[in-house]
């Protein structure tokens, strides 16, 4: 099959890093570690697996950050992945092959992929986290019948959706209701990421939340907050004008530019009635502020601002992944803030029921409670992968938010 393959090739990585400092398109050039290749069709690692024929696959921020080498070599997550990789875990497709232990009636079924490679997919007894339905906290990402990887796309064996076929355990294949389009369904993964953060760290009634960053996760967080907590005031920090327009469309009450950082602090202070406290040097701190921050960027800069604008005993929920750097975090202890990480999604409780986050999303869409498809801005064939990734790199000029591959 044709697939977009990312290799752990040190000469290619080094050459690309050097060339890209002069010309960013080198990240997807002929010497880059990612290339379009013919590879063998996927094999089923066990008879309760299937293959999915890919119809749509979203480009996640984690995908293009890897392509653009936005990370560090000592990242502990490198201990739970394997190479070579076919990236892409936001997959909608049809089941086109089933193992002998799978009901043959599933052939042809239209499904949304739950990409997490937890105990069940690996043929293992459930660990303590999987028993609770917290699949992203599984203790067995390096064990079982497949190679290490936390989700499709970063296991060498459980290849991802930047290819015409995707192998998956049958339990990962969530049926899509007829009422839900492919375009809506393909947003199920990122929607679930934002939903998980909000359900685990909800805002207080009639409170104030700030969504830091208006890319895919931030925009979806705004839509979810306004759907589940209609009395909540939602502020959003946006980098680009096209993101700000979507944030307004999804219901943000106030949109703040991402620079200067002082401007964010002053605007939040004015909107919440919090006093501004000026230090000897550097950014001020609010005496008061917002109740909860959903930081979909999570850089040193955003955390620097976040600890200043959160009220005492407020919460900062970190959904994003940026390379670590120093920031002035004294307000974290002074205000007794809670800084919480939020990873992916799981079986989620809402409205007195428990089901997978993706099933919640499909239910919301089916019942016409939410429509987030306006974030889909670009579609490419796999042949045009270089243009697809560069639209993400130059999102300010391209207007990109969610980019899809739709021709394989």
PEKA-V558571 format. One line per field, one symbol per residue. phi: phi as a letter, one per 40 degrees, with the letter a starting at -180 (. if undefined). psi: psi as a letter, one per 40 degrees, with the letter a starting at -180 (. if undefined). burial: I if it has 9 or more other C-alpha atoms within 8 Angstrom, else O. A space follows every 50 residues. Layout:
phi: ???
psi: ???
burial: ???
This chain:
phi: .cacbbbcbcdccccccccccbadccdbcccccbacacbcdccccacbbb bbccbaacccdcccccccfcabcccccccbbabcbbchbbbbabcbabcc cbdcccdgccbbccccccddccgbdcccccdcgcccbdcbcbbgcbcdic adhbbccccbccacbbcacdccccccddcbcdccccccccdccccdcccc bccccfcbbbbchbcdccccccccdcccbccccbcbbbcbcccccccccc hdcabbccbccdccccccdccbgcccbccdagccbcchhccabbccbfbd cccdcdccbccdfcbbbcbcbbdcacacbdcdcccfcbbbcbbfaacbca fgbbacdccccccdcdcgcabbcdccbabbccccdccccccccbccccgc bbbbcbbb
psi: ihihhhighdddddddddddddhdeddfadeiehihihiiiiiheiefii ihhhdihihidddddddefgaidehdeeefiiiiihiheghhahheiiid ehheeehehhihhhehgadddefiihiddddeegdeeiefeeiaeiiiid ihdehddgiaefidihiiideehhihidehiddddeeddddddddddddd giiihfahihhhhfadddddddddddddgdehhhiihididdddddddde ehdhhhieiidddddddddddefiihhhidiaiiiigaaidihhhedgid ddddddedeiihfaihhhdihiiiiiihededddefihhhihhbiahihh feihiiddddddddddefeiheeeehdihiiddfdddddddddfddddei chhiheh.
burial: IIIIIIIOOOOIIOIIIOIIOOOOIIIIOOIIIIIIOOOOOIOIOOIIII IIIIIIIIIIOOIIIIIOOIIOOOOOOOOIIIIIIIIIIIIIIIIIOIIO OIOOOIIOOIIIIIIIIIIIIIOOOIIOIIOOOIIIOIOIIIIIOIIIII IIIIIIOIIIIIIIIIIIIIOIIIOIOOOIOOOIIIIIIIIIIIIIIIIO OOIOOOIIIIIIIIIIIIIIIIIIIIIOIOOIIIIIIIIOOOIIOIIIOI IIIOIIIIOOIIOIIIIIIOOIOIOIOOOOOOOIIIIIIIIIIIIIIIII OIIIIIIIIIIIIIIIIIIIOIOOOOOOOOIIOOIIIIOOOIIIIIIIIO OOOOIIIIIIIIOIIIOOOOOIOOIIIIIIIIOOIIOIIIIIOIIOOOII IIIIIIOI
